[in-house]
């Protein structure tokens, strides 16, 4: 558990949260109705997941998010007990709904992301200003999708403002949003392997390739790069070291939220002033604990506590 009395300020920017609906079915059949064996509703969106994870780790954080319509009211009801502090921006329209389908017969997982409500320039400027002010000289997590019409360099702008205020921006994004954000020189980015391959435009054969590309990003001004690799754990590349975090073997029920949980774990430890090794260990433990949960549910602290000591951290000479 993180000592909240000694932690840095932490904020999470979640412009496009959602209500996640998960259905467990035997198998999808084209043009046929399939009856679910189970279903659940969870608050969703990358930033919301990070905020929920931080609360479970005992970290005081404020999540800044956009909500709209009846679905937005339902989301607020869901979040009442799952986040300590929330800065809501009410807009017209409807908060999006995301769908996840889990096939029990094949183990396949299907995900569909909905479309969120429109946000005006004045509205996003107001929310961004609140986010940067709250983070101050602490940590600001910038993650998740953007609604149609929002500029692709919005995360880059958030990074620049946060750095100017003395804070450390943490970006978990992909494609154009990540490309722009990298140019603004965030403290930490956390692409998964596929996202890093898309960023560099080629397949990455193994750790040496991943570390080589990560170091090129360090040269562009990123301070830390954590590349998540699913069951293989994660690589953390900093100016002084390369660390590999390997999770213990755990039963996998759903991978939704695993990357968000890794971000939450690392930020929780960084907010306390922990080392790179401690941050990576916590991130890998939180991710492993999340894949053990059904649907889009996240880790519980008891499981993280149990897995933490089983995470293997190795310093690589690459």
C-alpha positions as CSV (number, residue, x, y, z in Angstrom):
1,X,0.0,0.0,0.0
2,X,1.3,3.4,-1.0
3,X,1.6,6.0,1.8
4,X,-0.7,8.8,0.5
5,X,0.7,11.3,3.0
6,X,4.1,11.2,1.2
7,X,3.0,11.0,-2.3
8,X,3.2,13.4,-5.2
9,X,0.0,14.9,-6.7
10,X,-1.5,12.5,-9.4
11,X,-4.0,13.3,-12.0
12,X,-5.6,11.3,-14.8
13,X,-7.0,12.7,-18.0
14,X,-9.9,10.6,-19.5
15,X,-11.6,12.5,-22.3
16,X,-13.6,9.6,-23.6
17,X,-14.7,7.3,-20.8
18,X,-17.3,4.5,-21.4
19,X,-19.6,2.0,-19.9
20,X,-18.2,-1.5,-20.7
21,X,-20.5,-4.4,-21.3
22,X,-19.0,-7.9,-21.3
23,X,-20.8,-10.9,-22.6
24,X,-19.6,-14.5,-22.0
25,X,-20.9,-16.8,-24.8
26,X,-20.0,-20.3,-26.1
27,X,-19.2,-19.0,-29.6
28,X,-20.3,-16.4,-32.1
29,X,-22.5,-17.7,-35.0
30,X,-23.0,-15.5,-38.0
31,X,-26.6,-14.4,-38.6
32,X,-27.7,-16.3,-35.4
33,X,-28.7,-15.1,-32.0
34,X,-26.4,-16.3,-29.2
35,X,-27.5,-16.4,-25.6
36,X,-24.9,-15.2,-23.1
37,X,-24.0,-17.4,-20.1
38,X,-23.0,-14.3,-18.2
39,X,-22.8,-10.5,-18.5
40,X,-21.5,-7.6,-16.6
41,X,-21.3,-3.8,-16.7
42,X,-18.1,-1.9,-15.6
43,X,-16.9,1.6,-15.9
44,X,-14.5,1.8,-18.8
45,X,-12.0,3.7,-20.8
46,X,-8.3,3.7,-20.3
47,X,-8.1,6.7,-18.0
48,X,-11.0,5.5,-15.9
49,X,-9.2,2.1,-15.5
50,X,-6.0,3.8,-14.4
51,X,-7.9,5.9,-11.9
52,X,-9.7,2.8,-10.5
53,X,-6.4,1.0,-10.3
54,X,-4.7,3.9,-8.4
55,X,-7.5,3.9,-5.8
56,X,-7.1,0.1,-5.3
57,X,-3.5,0.8,-4.6
58,X,-4.3,3.4,-2.0
59,X,-3.2,6.4,-4.2
60,X,-5.0,9.7,-3.9
61,X,-5.6,10.8,-7.5
62,X,-8.1,13.0,-9.4
63,X,-9.6,11.7,-12.6
64,X,-10.8,14.3,-15.1
65,X,-13.4,13.0,-17.6
66,X,-16.2,13.9,-20.0
67,X,-19.7,12.5,-19.4
68,X,-22.9,13.0,-21.3
69,X,-26.6,11.9,-21.2
70,X,-28.2,8.9,-19.5
71,X,-25.2,6.7,-20.0
72,X,-23.0,9.4,-18.5
73,X,-25.3,9.4,-15.4
74,X,-25.1,5.6,-15.1
75,X,-21.3,5.9,-15.4
76,X,-21.2,8.5,-12.6
77,X,-23.2,6.1,-10.4
78,X,-20.8,3.3,-11.1
79,X,-17.8,5.5,-10.3
80,X,-19.2,6.8,-7.0
81,X,-17.4,4.1,-5.0
82,X,-14.5,3.4,-7.5
83,X,-12.8,6.7,-7.6
84,X,-11.8,9.0,-4.8
85,X,-11.9,12.3,-6.7
86,X,-13.4,13.1,-10.1
87,X,-13.6,16.3,-12.1
88,X,-16.6,15.8,-14.4
89,X,-17.2,17.8,-17.5
90,X,-20.9,17.5,-18.6
91,X,-21.5,17.9,-22.4
92,X,-24.4,17.2,-24.7
93,X,-24.9,13.8,-26.3
94,X,-24.3,10.3,-24.8
95,X,-21.3,8.7,-23.1
96,X,-20.1,5.8,-25.3
97,X,-20.7,2.1,-24.6
98,X,-17.9,-0.4,-25.3
99,X,-18.6,-4.1,-25.9
100,X,-16.4,-7.2,-25.1
101,X,-17.4,-10.7,-26.1
102,X,-15.6,-13.7,-24.6
103,X,-15.9,-17.1,-26.3
104,X,-15.7,-19.9,-23.9
105,X,-15.2,-22.6,-26.5
106,X,-12.4,-21.0,-28.4
107,X,-10.9,-18.6,-25.8
108,X,-11.2,-15.8,-28.4
109,X,-11.9,-12.2,-27.3
110,X,-13.7,-9.6,-29.3
111,X,-13.8,-5.9,-28.5
112,X,-15.8,-3.0,-30.0
113,X,-15.3,0.6,-28.9
114,X,-18.2,3.1,-29.2
115,X,-18.1,6.7,-30.2
116,X,-18.2,9.4,-27.6
117,X,-19.9,12.8,-27.5
118,X,-18.6,15.9,-29.1
119,X,-16.5,18.2,-27.0
120,X,-16.0,21.9,-27.9
121,X,-12.7,23.7,-27.9
122,X,-13.7,25.8,-24.9
123,X,-14.8,22.6,-23.0
124,X,-11.6,20.7,-23.6
125,X,-9.6,23.8,-22.7
126,X,-11.4,24.1,-19.4
127,X,-10.8,20.4,-18.5
128,X,-7.2,20.5,-19.6
129,X,-6.5,23.5,-17.5
130,X,-8.0,21.8,-14.4
131,X,-5.9,18.7,-15.1
132,X,-2.6,20.6,-15.3
133,X,-3.4,22.7,-12.3
134,X,-4.1,19.6,-10.2
135,X,-1.0,17.7,-11.3
136,X,1.3,20.7,-10.4
137,X,4.7,19.2,-10.0
138,X,3.4,15.6,-9.7
139,X,2.4,13.0,-12.2
140,X,-0.2,13.4,-15.0
141,X,-1.5,10.3,-16.8
142,X,-2.8,11.0,-20.3
143,X,-4.5,8.1,-22.0
144,X,-7.4,6.7,-23.9
145,X,-9.2,7.5,-27.2
146,X,-10.4,10.9,-28.4
147,X,-13.8,11.8,-29.5
148,X,-14.3,12.6,-33.2
149,X,-13.3,16.2,-33.9
150,X,-10.7,16.5,-31.2
151,X,-7.2,17.3,-32.6
152,X,-4.7,14.4,-32.8
153,X,-2.0,16.6,-31.1
154,X,-4.2,17.2,-28.0
155,X,-2.1,14.9,-25.9
156,X,1.1,16.6,-27.1
157,X,-0.4,19.9,-25.9
158,X,-1.2,18.3,-22.5
159,X,2.4,17.0,-22.2
160,X,3.8,20.4,-23.0
161,X,1.6,22.2,-20.5
162,X,2.3,19.7,-17.8
163,X,6.1,19.8,-18.3
164,X,5.9,23.6,-18.2
165,X,4.2,23.4,-14.8
166,X,7.0,21.1,-13.5
167,X,5.0,17.9,-13.8
168,X,5.9,14.5,-15.2
169,X,3.6,13.4,-18.1
170,X,2.8,9.7,-18.5
171,X,1.3,8.8,-21.9
172,X,-0.3,5.5,-22.8
173,X,-1.6,6.0,-26.4
174,X,-1.0,4.8,-29.9
175,X,-0.8,5.9,-33.6
176,X,-0.9,9.6,-34.4
177,X,-1.7,10.6,-30.8
178,X,1.4,8.9,-29.5
179,X,3.6,10.2,-32.4
180,X,2.7,13.8,-31.5
181,X,3.0,13.2,-27.8
182,X,6.6,11.8,-28.2
183,X,7.6,15.1,-29.9
184,X,6.5,16.9,-26.7
185,X,8.9,14.8,-24.7
186,X,6.8,13.0,-22.0
187,X,8.4,11.4,-18.9
188,X,7.1,7.9,-19.5
189,X,5.3,6.2,-22.4
190,X,3.9,2.7,-22.3
191,X,3.2,1.2,-25.7
192,X,2.6,-2.5,-26.1
193,X,4.8,-4.4,-28.5
194,X,2.3,-4.1,-31.3
195,X,1.9,-0.3,-30.8
196,X,5.7,0.1,-30.8
197,X,6.0,-1.9,-34.1
198,X,3.3,0.4,-35.6
199,X,5.2,3.4,-34.4
200,X,8.5,2.4,-36.0
201,X,6.9,0.8,-39.0
202,X,8.4,-2.7,-38.8
203,X,8.3,-5.9,-36.9
204,X,10.5,-6.2,-33.8
205,X,12.1,-9.6,-33.5
206,X,12.9,-9.6,-29.8
207,X,14.2,-7.7,-26.8
208,X,17.3,-6.3,-28.6
209,X,15.2,-4.8,-31.4
210,X,12.7,-3.4,-28.8
211,X,15.5,-1.8,-26.7
212,X,17.2,-0.4,-29.8
213,X,14.0,1.4,-30.9
214,X,13.3,2.5,-27.3
215,X,16.8,4.1,-27.1
216,X,16.1,6.1,-30.3
217,X,13.0,7.4,-28.5
218,X,15.1,8.4,-25.5
219,X,17.3,10.4,-27.9
220,X,14.1,12.3,-28.9
221,X,13.5,13.4,-25.3
222,X,11.3,10.6,-23.7
223,X,12.7,9.8,-20.3
224,X,11.4,6.3,-19.7
225,X,9.8,3.8,-22.1
226,X,8.0,0.7,-20.8
227,X,7.0,-1.8,-23.5
228,X,4.4,-4.3,-22.4
229,X,4.6,-7.8,-24.0
230,X,1.7,-9.8,-22.7
231,X,2.6,-13.0,-21.0
232,X,6.3,-12.2,-21.5
233,X,6.0,-9.2,-19.1
234,X,7.5,-5.9,-19.9
235,X,10.8,-4.1,-20.8
236,X,11.6,-0.8,-19.1
237,X,14.3,1.3,-20.8
238,X,15.7,4.4,-19.1
239,X,18.8,6.5,-19.7
240,X,20.8,4.3,-17.3
241,X,19.3,0.8,-17.4
242,X,17.3,-1.9,-19.2
243,X,15.0,-3.9,-17.0
244,X,12.8,-6.9,-17.8
245,X,9.9,-7.7,-15.6
246,X,8.5,-11.3,-15.9
247,X,5.1,-12.1,-14.3
248,X,4.4,-15.4,-12.6
249,X,2.2,-17.9,-14.5
250,X,-1.4,-17.1,-13.8
251,X,-4.8,-18.2,-15.3
252,X,-5.9,-15.8,-17.9
253,X,-9.7,-14.9,-18.0
254,X,-9.5,-11.6,-19.9
255,X,-6.7,-9.3,-21.0
256,X,-8.9,-6.1,-21.0
257,X,-7.4,-3.5,-18.7
258,X,-4.1,-5.2,-18.3
259,X,-2.1,-2.4,-19.8
260,X,-4.0,0.2,-17.8
261,X,-3.3,-1.7,-14.7
262,X,0.4,-1.7,-15.5
263,X,0.3,2.1,-15.8
264,X,-1.6,2.4,-12.5
265,X,1.0,0.2,-10.7
266,X,4.0,2.1,-12.1
267,X,2.5,5.5,-11.4
268,X,1.5,4.5,-7.9
269,X,5.1,3.6,-7.0
270,X,6.5,6.6,-8.8
271,X,4.2,8.9,-6.9
272,X,5.9,7.5,-3.7
273,X,9.4,8.1,-5.1
274,X,10.1,4.4,-5.8
275,X,13.0,3.2,-8.0
276,X,12.6,2.0,-11.6
277,X,12.8,-1.6,-10.4
278,X,10.1,-1.1,-7.8
279,X,7.9,0.7,-10.3
280,X,8.2,-2.1,-12.9
281,X,7.6,-4.8,-10.4
282,X,4.3,-3.1,-9.3
283,X,3.2,-2.6,-12.8
284,X,3.8,-6.2,-13.9
285,X,2.1,-7.5,-10.7
286,X,-1.0,-5.4,-11.3
287,X,-1.2,-6.4,-14.9
288,X,-0.9,-10.1,-14.0
289,X,-3.6,-9.8,-11.3
290,X,-5.9,-8.1,-13.8
291,X,-5.8,-10.9,-16.4
292,X,-7.1,-13.2,-13.8
293,X,-10.4,-11.2,-13.5
294,X,-13.5,-11.7,-15.7
295,X,-14.6,-9.1,-18.3
296,X,-13.2,-5.6,-17.8
297,X,-12.8,-6.0,-14.0
298,X,-9.4,-4.9,-12.6
299,X,-7.0,-6.4,-10.1
300,X,-7.7,-6.6,-6.4
301,X,-5.0,-5.4,-3.9
302,X,-4.8,-8.8,-2.2
303,X,-3.9,-10.6,-5.4
304,X,-1.3,-7.9,-6.3
305,X,0.2,-8.4,-2.8
306,X,0.4,-12.1,-3.4
307,X,2.0,-11.8,-6.9
308,X,4.4,-9.0,-6.2
309,X,7.2,-11.1,-4.8
310,X,6.9,-13.6,-7.7
311,X,7.6,-11.0,-10.3
312,X,11.1,-11.5,-11.6
313,X,13.1,-8.4,-12.4
314,X,16.3,-8.7,-14.4
315,X,18.8,-6.0,-15.5
316,X,19.7,-6.7,-19.1
317,X,23.1,-5.9,-20.6
318,X,21.7,-4.7,-24.0
